[in-house]
Amino acid sequence: MISYGVSIVRACSDCGSEMTCDLAQRIVNDRLHWTAWCHCPHCGSAEETFGWDDTPAEIRDALVAGCGLARLTVEGTTGPGRVALLKVFRDAGASLPEAQTAAQRAVTTGIEGTRVELELLTQRLERSTITAIVTGGDRC
Ligand SMILES: [Zn+2]
């Protein structure tokens, strides 16, 4: 299973001491699943939040800070391949202009995101027989 996570420290909402939070993203059944599990060693307070698809900015930023930014590039996709590329982004919920921007970025500068987000995109691209390369984002 592809999973990347980091631990951060933040103030406990109950006692104000430092609480440890384990943040992670993973791929589950072709979807992105994120979790944040926080535990305070001082007062025992614990909280867990999780969700699908869109990761809250606070958690995503911490993952990027801890793991680094990953980059996905697709090489040499033109003509019919470009249509397949657009379809992958459209199927993921992007509008046509958004899909065009993402496809253009994929074949030029690369798409940036967390490692898990881009591994998920790679899996979807591979099902459309598009080969993508992901680099970075794996320092954690
Ligand atoms: Zn506490």
Boltz pocket constraint, residues with backbone or C-beta under 6 A from the ligand:
constraints:
  - pocket:
      binder: B
      contacts: [[A, 12], [A, 13], [A, 14], [A, 15], [A, 16], [A, 17], [A, 19], [A, 40], [A, 41], [A, 42], [A, 43], [A, 44], [A, 45]]
      max_distance: 6.0
